[in-house]
Amino acid sequence: MTLLCAQPTTLFGWPRAPRHVQEAAIAVIGVPSDYGNAYVSGGRHGPASIRAASMGLDVAAAGFDHGNIIVSDGVDWPGIVERTQEAVLACHVAGNIPLLLGGDHAVSYGAIAAIASRTPIDIVWFDAHTDFCPWSEVLPHNHKQVLRRIASLPGVGRMLVAGHRGMTYFDESTQDPRLDVMRMDEGPIALPHAWSCPGAPVYVSVDIDALDPTIAPGTGHPVPGGLTVLEVLGRIEDIAARRQIVGFDLTEVNPLLDHDGMTARAAATILAYVAGLVASQLQAGGYPLHSCQGATA
């Protein structure tokens, strides 16, 4: 079955991927679905808006754009997640670093499930919310509980939520001993000790609502008091200096709620910087750029 279809515009103008990319390269995959967000539609247009906003950006990296997961043939939401998992798994097996464009945040499950099935990984989760709510079979793969589902996957280790400021009915940070939550009201964000030393490779996921709504209004669940683009980039750089990034996604961009394309531009800016970090790691042989001196993981 064909899982992907080419798109008119590619991320950063990168070439469309040939049928098989058997090299260490960044592999872009779009997931144009918002089935996992039962409250606000529009995230399905996120991949197209991010690609359009990325044109003309100066990117210190090269990659291939594989197009979008096919969602227009009547496939249901669990099927879209399954297709995402299969496409990411194929890229990972080929030695590529997958870069996903959402879509709602539930798409992260498929990508992380694929990579964690092959290697132990930790998760860095930029989000205004923890996405650790209880789930039911009525709403499978809902974006509100996607990290809780991810926590149940074999191969997933520690999880770090950065930028949390969403209201919750209970302290979600106590729901799993592997979960660290860095709240915005705790002052400047500094990496916890467990994250500031070499350890397992990481998958980095950015929900655009981690940014302040004055920077990124085009998202379904904005929360005041968020991060700036530079703060997000600084934290990702801190992680990349000590950990190998084996996958990345950016989700919840909703152009129907955006103002003059500013959210899509912020998303493209983050992706351009991360692509450069990942490219540097690939050139260095896939290892972190620096080590944590005098410490153990």
Rosetta blueprint (number, residue, H / E / L):
1 M L
2 T L
3 L L
4 L E
5 C E
6 A L
7 Q L
8 P L
9 T L
10 T L
11 L H
12 F H
13 G H
14 W L
15 P L
16 R E
17 A L
18 P L
19 R L
20 H L
21 V L
22 Q L
23 E L
24 A L
25 A L
26 I E
27 A E
28 V E
29 I E
30 G E
31 V E
32 P L
33 S L
34 D L
35 Y L
36 G L
37 N L
38 A L
39 Y L
40 V L
41 S L
42 G L
43 G H
44 R H
45 H H
46 G H
47 P H
48 A H
49 S H
50 I H
51 R H
52 A H
53 A H
54 S H
55 M L
56 G L
57 L L
58 D L
59 V L
60 A L
61 A L
62 A L
63 G E
64 F E
65 D E
66 H E
67 G E
68 N E
69 I E
70 I L
71 V L
72 S L
73 D L
74 G L
75 V L
76 D L
77 W H
78 P H
79 G H
80 I H
81 V H
82 E H
83 R H
84 T H
85 Q H
86 E H
87 A H
88 V H
89 L H
90 A H
91 C H
92 H H
93 V H
94 A L
95 G L
96 N L
97 I E
98 P E
99 L E
100 L E
101 L E
102 G E
103 G L
104 D L
105 H H
106 A H
107 V H
108 S H
109 Y H
110 G H
111 A H
112 I H
113 A H
114 A H
115 I H
116 A H
117 S L
118 R L
119 T L
120 P L
121 I E
122 D E
123 I E
124 V E
125 W E
126 F E
127 D L
128 A L
129 H L
130 T L
131 D L
132 F L
133 C L
134 P L
135 W L
136 S L
137 E L
138 V L
139 L L
140 P L
141 H L
142 N L
143 H L
144 K L
145 Q L
146 V H
147 L H
148 R H
149 R H
150 I H
151 A H
152 S L
153 L L
154 P L
155 G L
156 V E
157 G E
158 R E
159 M E
160 L E
161 V E
162 A E
163 G E
164 H E
165 R L
166 G L
167 M L
168 T L
169 Y L
170 F L
171 D L
172 E H
173 S H
174 T H
175 Q L
176 D L
177 P L
178 R L
179 L E
180 D E
181 V E
182 M E
183 R E
184 M H
185 D H
186 E H
187 G L
188 P L
189 I L
190 A L
191 L L
192 P L
193 H H
194 A H
195 W H
196 S L
197 C L
198 P L
199 G L
200 A L
201 P L
202 V E
203 Y E
204 V E
205 S E
206 V E
207 D E
208 I H
209 D H
210 A H
211 L E
212 D L
213 P L
214 T L
215 I L
216 A L
217 P L
218 G L
219 T L
220 G L
221 H L
222 P L
223 V L
224 P L
225 G L
226 G L
227 L E
228 T L
229 V H
230 L H
231 E H
232 V H
233 L H
234 G H
235 R H
236 I H
237 E H
238 D H
239 I H
240 A H
241 A L
242 R L
243 R L
244 Q L
245 I E
246 V E
247 G E
248 F E
249 D E
250 L E
251 T E
252 E L
253 V L
254 N L
255 P H
256 L H
257 L H
258 D L
259 H L
260 D L
261 G L
262 M H
263 T H
264 A H
265 R H
266 A H
267 A H
268 A H
269 T H
270 I H
271 L H
272 A H
273 Y H
274 V H
275 A H
276 G H
277 L H
278 V H
279 A H
280 S H
281 Q H
282 L H
283 Q H
284 A L
285 G L
286 G L
287 Y L
288 P L
289 L L
290 H L
291 S L
292 C L
293 Q L
294 G L
295 A L
296 T L
297 A L
